[in-house]
Amino acid sequence: MTRCCRVCAVGLLLLVCPVGASAQSAAAAAPPAVAPAPLRYGEAVGAARALVQADLAERGYPGIAIAVSVGGETVWSEGFGYADLEHRVPMWPSVKFRVGSISKPMTAAAVATLVEEGRLDLDVPIQRYVPSFPEKAYPITTRQLGGHLGGIRHYAGNENFIRDPYATVVDALSIFKDDALLHAPGTAFAYSSYGFNLISAVVEGASGQAFLDYMRDAVFGPLGMHDTVADFVTSIIPQRTGYYVRDGDRHLINAPFVDNSYKWAGGGFLSTTEDVLRFANAHLRDDFLSPSAKRLLFTEQQTRDGVGVGYGFGWFIRTDDAGRRLLYHAGGSVGGTSLMIMQPDTRVVVVGLINLTGANNGVVREVLSLFLDAVAASPSLH
C-alpha cells in the first residue's frame, strides 16, 4: 500500500518523513490516512529504524526501502534516503527497484502453478517444452534447472551489462544455448541465472502463453502485486528508482545502461518492498499454493550423491545459529541490491531493497533478528 512512511513507535504512532523531505511536503504527497500499523512491535521497529539509519549514514548508499510483516500483517514499511539523487526525490515504500534474483522465486511460483495443474512435468527433458533448445551430452530437466543443478552456465565476461533488446525469452536463449554444460546435470550445484532463462521458455511451452503474460495472470495478478513489472527500459514506469554504482574512488555515479530483456526470469523484474512482502507472505498461507507445491519450492535439492545444495526450487534454504529455518533469496543487479527473507515458523518476513550495485544488505538480516527476538519474547502477541 502506498504511503509515506508507516512507522510503529513505543506507545504511539508517528508518521515520519523520509530523509531529505520536509514534513509539509510529505503530508502533501501522502495519500489519505490509513489504519495505523500494530503498535505491539514498536520497540523492535524503533531499534530497526536506528539500525537502518546508522547503516545508511555509514555506508552512504543512495536509498533503501524496508518492510516487515509478522503473521501476515505488515508492521513496518519505510523508505530512507533518496530514490533519485539528482532530483532529490525521497525514498518511499512505493518506489520500484530492480530486485535482481528475487525474480527467480517469482518464476518458481509460476512453475509451481503449472505443476499443480498437471501442465508441466518437472522430470522430463526440457525439449518437451522448448524443442528449439539444442540437446546436450546429457538430458536436462526443469527440476534440475530450478535447483541450479542443470549444468547451465552463469554470466561470463560483461554479460551482466547487455544493452541489446531481446524480443522473446526464446531469442534470449541464443546467448548460451550452444555452450557445453559445466557438468553432468545433477552432479554439482552451479548458480545460474541463465538456467532460469531456460525455465521461462519452459513456462511458455507448458502454458501456451508468453512468459510475462503468464507471470501476470498466474502470480502477480492473483497476489495483487500491481507494482511488479518487467524492467522495460523504454517504458515510462511510475516511481521507478534511479540506479547507482560506485566509481573507482567510491563516489556514487549513475549506473551504466543495461537492457534486462535478456533475463526476465533470472533477474529482470522491478518491484517494491511491499509487493515482495506480499509475495513472500503468500507462501505462508494456504490460498495460493498447495502444500505439495510449497514442498517443491522449499525442499532442499540434492546432488546424485545425496549432498544437499542449500537450495530448493528458486529459494535458498538455511538454518540460523538458533536452529531456525530461513527461506530467502538475495539479488544483485546493475543499480540494485535486494534481499527477501522469511522464517516460516514465526511467519516473520523482511524485505530490503537498495538502489545501488553491490550494496551490503547485512542490515536486513539484523532487522530480521530483531523481530525474531521480539516474537520470541512475546509469543502471545504472534
Secondary structure, 3 states (H helix, E strand, C coil): CCCCCEEEECCEEECCCCCCCCHHHHHHHCCCCCCCCCCCCHHHHHHHHHHHHHHHHHHCCCEEEEEEEECCEEEEEEEEEEEECCCCEECCCCCEEECHHHHHHHHHHHHHHHHHCCCCCCCCEHHHCCCCCCCCCCCCEHHHHHCCCCCCCCCCCCHHHCCCCCCCHHHHHHHCCCCCCCCCCCCCCCCCHHHHHHHHHHHHHHHCCCHHHHHHHHHHCCCCCCCCEECCCCCCCCCECCCEEECCCCCEEECCCCCHHHCHHHHCEEECHHHHHHHHHHCCCCCCCCHHHHHHHHCCCECCCCCECCECCCCEEEECCCCCEEEEEEEEECCEEEEEEEECCCCEEEEEEECECCCCCHHHHHHHHHHHHHHHHCHHHC
